[in-house]
Amino acid sequence: MPETFILVRLLNSLLMDVEVRAFQLIGANPAEAAEKAVKVNQTLGWELVVGGGLILFFLLVRLTLSVEKPNSAQQIAELIHTQIGDLAEQIIGHGSERYQSWVICIFLFVLLNNLLGLIPGIPAPTTSPWVPLGLAVPTFLFYNFQGVREQGIIGYAKHFCGPIWWVAWLILPIEIVSHLARIMSLTIRLYANMFASDMVTLGFFSLIPVGVPAIFLGLHVFVSIIQAFVFMLLTMIYLSLAVAKEH
């Protein structure tokens, strides 16, 4: 799409010069600096479009809030907030409201990036492994931070040592590896499913361009929703385990 290329060119024109100057400051000549500078790709461009669109949507809802005559945007936002809020209350329990904004943004961001694959010629950004990884790492940091904030460093550390103190030396490394594996799990699950869905849809478009691909477009929508929901659900589960207090 031309708009995407214009956006990417604009970002590169703004950022490449800064990168080149930074490399020159550490001793690189202009040719080396230009070669080492990292260019913004189309995937990042579409992520920025999705992020910017969500910000504009939330601003629109906030600026047009009405108790008597809620508009369509407000009704959609309230529906999403209520449904995800009820699910968060069931999984995380009391106090889930403080984490609700995070899980809602995760769900919407993943969903919209997944659905971009429906546009001909545009691969879903989540088919790049760096995008799921870029979502998994902040999620990992977020739930661990909330666990420390809720229970303190010592209280949260006890989660990694198990209920029996004399086997803590064995449980601790297992728990650490298990938690780090969650990053890989979140990344691979989202990336592999969306990549496979895109490849199947593209394959049938190239073989039978009329009629049949519509079925796989519907399948792509279904997979997109499921994968966004699973990512959000796992985030809630990790949060519930991190903030849970032993009695």
C-alpha positions as CSV (number, residue, x, y, z in Angstrom):
1,M,0.0,0.0,0.0
2,P,1.4,3.5,-0.9
3,E,0.6,4.9,2.5
4,T,2.7,2.3,4.2
5,F,5.7,3.0,2.0
6,I,5.2,6.8,2.6
7,L,5.2,6.2,6.3
8,V,8.3,4.0,6.2
9,R,10.1,6.5,4.0
10,L,9.2,9.3,6.4
11,L,10.4,7.3,9.5
12,N,13.6,6.4,7.7
13,S,14.2,10.0,6.7
14,L,13.7,11.1,10.3
15,L,15.7,8.3,12.1
16,M,18.4,7.4,9.6
17,D,20.1,10.7,9.8
18,V,20.2,10.5,13.7
19,E,21.7,7.0,13.5
20,V,24.3,8.0,11.0
21,R,25.4,11.0,13.1
22,A,25.5,8.7,16.2
23,F,27.8,6.2,14.4
24,Q,30.0,9.1,13.2
25,L,30.4,10.3,16.8
26,I,32.0,7.0,17.7
27,G,34.5,7.1,14.9
28,A,32.7,5.6,11.8
29,N,33.2,7.3,8.5
30,P,30.1,8.4,6.6
31,A,30.0,5.3,4.3
32,E,30.3,2.9,7.3
33,A,27.7,4.8,9.3
34,A,25.2,4.7,6.4
35,E,25.8,1.0,6.1
36,K,25.3,0.2,9.8
37,A,22.2,2.3,10.3
38,V,19.1,0.2,10.7
39,K,16.2,1.0,8.4
40,V,12.6,0.9,9.5
41,N,10.7,-1.9,7.8
42,Q,7.1,-2.3,6.7
43,T,6.3,-4.5,9.8
44,L,7.2,-1.7,12.2
45,G,5.4,0.8,10.0
46,W,2.1,-1.2,10.3
47,E,2.7,-1.7,14.1
48,L,2.9,2.1,14.4
49,V,-0.3,2.5,12.4
50,V,-2.1,0.0,14.7
51,G,-0.8,1.7,17.8
52,G,-1.7,5.1,16.6
53,G,-5.1,4.0,15.6
54,L,-5.8,2.5,19.0
55,I,-4.6,5.8,20.7
56,L,-6.9,7.8,18.5
57,F,-9.8,5.4,19.2
58,F,-9.3,5.7,23.0
59,L,-9.0,9.5,22.7
60,L,-12.3,9.6,20.7
61,V,-14.0,7.5,23.3
62,R,-12.7,9.6,26.2
63,L,-13.6,13.0,24.5
64,T,-17.1,11.9,23.5
65,L,-18.2,10.1,26.7
66,S,-21.9,10.4,27.3
67,V,-24.2,8.8,29.8
68,E,-27.4,9.6,28.0
69,K,-26.4,9.2,24.4
70,P,-23.3,6.9,24.0
71,N,-22.0,6.7,20.5
72,S,-20.9,3.6,18.7
73,A,-17.3,3.9,19.7
74,Q,-18.2,4.2,23.4
75,Q,-20.5,1.2,23.1
76,I,-17.8,-0.9,21.6
77,A,-15.3,0.2,24.2
78,E,-17.7,-0.5,27.0
79,L,-18.5,-4.0,25.6
80,I,-14.7,-4.8,25.4
81,H,-14.1,-3.4,28.9
82,T,-16.9,-5.3,30.4
83,Q,-16.2,-8.7,28.8
84,I,-12.5,-8.6,29.5
85,G,-13.0,-7.2,32.9
86,D,-15.4,-10.0,33.9
87,L,-12.8,-12.6,32.6
88,A,-10.0,-10.8,34.5
89,E,-12.0,-10.9,37.7
90,Q,-12.5,-14.6,37.4
91,I,-8.9,-15.4,36.7
92,I,-6.9,-12.8,38.6
93,G,-9.5,-12.2,41.3
94,H,-9.9,-9.1,43.5
95,G,-7.9,-6.1,42.3
96,S,-7.9,-7.2,38.7
97,E,-8.9,-3.6,37.6
98,R,-5.4,-2.3,38.0
99,Y,-4.2,-4.8,35.3
100,Q,-7.2,-4.5,33.0
101,S,-5.8,-1.7,30.8
102,W,-2.7,-3.8,30.0
103,V,-4.6,-6.9,29.0
104,I,-7.1,-5.0,26.9
105,C,-4.3,-3.2,25.0
106,I,-2.5,-6.5,24.5
107,F,-5.7,-8.1,23.1
108,L,-6.5,-5.3,20.8
109,F,-3.0,-4.8,19.5
110,V,-2.4,-8.5,18.8
111,L,-5.9,-8.8,17.2
112,L,-5.5,-5.9,14.8
113,N,-2.0,-6.9,13.8
114,N,-3.3,-10.4,13.1
115,L,-6.2,-9.1,11.0
116,L,-3.9,-7.0,8.8
117,G,-3.1,-10.2,7.0
118,L,-6.5,-10.1,5.4
119,I,-5.4,-7.1,3.3
120,P,-3.9,-8.5,0.0
121,G,-0.2,-7.9,-0.2
122,I,0.3,-7.1,3.5
123,P,1.6,-9.9,5.7
124,A,0.3,-9.8,9.3
125,P,3.1,-8.1,11.4
126,T,2.7,-11.0,13.8
127,T,4.1,-13.4,11.1
128,S,7.5,-11.8,11.9
129,P,9.0,-13.5,15.0
130,W,10.2,-10.1,16.4
131,V,6.7,-8.8,16.9
132,P,5.5,-11.6,19.1
133,L,8.8,-11.4,21.0
134,G,8.4,-7.7,21.4
135,L,5.1,-8.4,23.0
136,A,6.2,-11.4,25.1
137,V,9.2,-9.6,26.8
138,P,7.2,-6.6,28.1
139,T,4.5,-9.0,29.3
140,F,7.1,-11.0,31.1
141,L,8.5,-7.9,32.7
142,F,5.1,-6.5,33.6
143,Y,3.7,-9.5,35.5
144,N,7.0,-10.0,37.4
145,F,7.0,-6.3,38.3
146,Q,3.4,-6.5,39.5
147,G,4.3,-9.6,41.6
148,V,7.2,-7.7,43.3
149,R,5.0,-4.6,43.8
150,E,2.2,-6.7,45.3
151,Q,4.3,-8.9,47.6
152,G,7.7,-7.3,47.9
153,I,11.0,-8.8,46.6
154,I,11.3,-11.4,49.4
155,G,7.6,-12.4,49.3
156,Y,7.7,-12.8,45.5
157,A,11.0,-14.7,45.6
158,K,9.3,-17.3,47.8
159,H,7.2,-18.3,44.8
160,F,10.3,-19.5,43.1
161,C,11.5,-21.6,46.0
162,G,8.5,-23.9,46.5
163,P,6.5,-24.7,49.7
164,I,9.3,-26.9,51.2
165,W,12.4,-24.9,52.2
166,W,14.8,-27.8,52.1
167,V,14.2,-28.5,48.4
168,A,14.4,-24.9,47.4
169,W,17.9,-25.5,45.9
170,L,16.2,-27.8,43.4
171,I,12.9,-25.9,42.8
172,L,14.6,-22.5,42.3
173,P,16.4,-23.2,39.0
174,I,13.5,-25.1,37.7
175,E,11.1,-22.2,38.4
176,I,13.5,-19.7,36.8
177,V,13.8,-21.7,33.6
178,S,10.0,-22.2,33.6
179,H,9.4,-18.5,33.8
180,L,11.9,-17.7,31.1
181,A,10.4,-20.3,28.9
182,R,7.1,-18.4,29.0
183,I,8.7,-15.8,26.7
184,M,9.5,-18.4,24.2
185,S,6.1,-20.0,24.6
186,L,4.2,-16.7,24.0
187,T,6.4,-15.9,21.0
188,I,6.4,-19.2,19.2
189,R,2.7,-19.8,19.7
190,L,1.6,-16.5,18.2
191,Y,4.2,-16.5,15.5
192,A,3.8,-20.1,14.3
193,N,0.0,-20.0,14.2
194,M,-0.2,-16.7,12.3
195,F,2.6,-17.6,9.9
196,A,0.9,-20.9,9.1
197,S,-2.5,-19.1,8.6
198,D,-0.9,-16.6,6.3
199,M,0.8,-19.3,4.2
200,V,-2.4,-21.4,3.9
201,T,-4.4,-18.3,2.8
202,L,-1.7,-17.2,0.3
203,G,-1.4,-20.7,-1.1
204,F,-5.1,-21.1,-1.9
205,F,-5.2,-17.5,-3.3
206,S,-2.4,-18.5,-5.8
207,L,-4.0,-21.8,-6.7
208,I,-7.7,-20.9,-6.8
209,P,-8.1,-17.1,-6.8
210,V,-11.9,-17.1,-6.8
211,G,-14.4,-18.4,-4.3
212,V,-12.4,-20.9,-2.2
213,P,-10.0,-18.4,-0.6
214,A,-13.0,-16.7,1.1
215,I,-13.3,-19.8,3.3
216,F,-9.6,-19.4,4.3
217,L,-10.1,-15.7,4.9
218,G,-12.8,-16.7,7.4
219,L,-10.4,-19.2,8.9
220,H,-7.7,-16.5,9.2
221,V,-10.2,-14.2,11.1
222,F,-11.0,-17.1,13.4
223,V,-7.3,-17.9,14.0
224,S,-6.6,-14.2,14.6
225,I,-9.2,-13.8,17.2
226,I,-8.2,-17.1,19.0
227,Q,-4.5,-16.2,19.1
228,A,-5.2,-12.7,20.4
229,F,-7.5,-14.2,23.1
230,V,-4.9,-16.9,24.0
231,F,-2.2,-14.3,24.4
232,M,-4.4,-12.2,26.6
233,L,-5.6,-15.3,28.6
234,L,-2.0,-16.4,29.3
235,T,-1.1,-12.9,30.4
236,M,-4.0,-13.0,32.9
237,I,-2.9,-16.4,34.2
238,Y,0.7,-15.3,34.6
239,L,-0.5,-12.2,36.5
240,S,-2.8,-14.2,38.7
241,L,0.1,-16.5,39.7
242,A,2.4,-13.6,40.3
243,V,0.1,-11.6,42.6
244,A,-1.4,-14.6,44.4
245,K,-0.6,-14.6,48.1
246,E,-0.1,-17.8,50.1
247,H,-2.4,-18.3,53.0
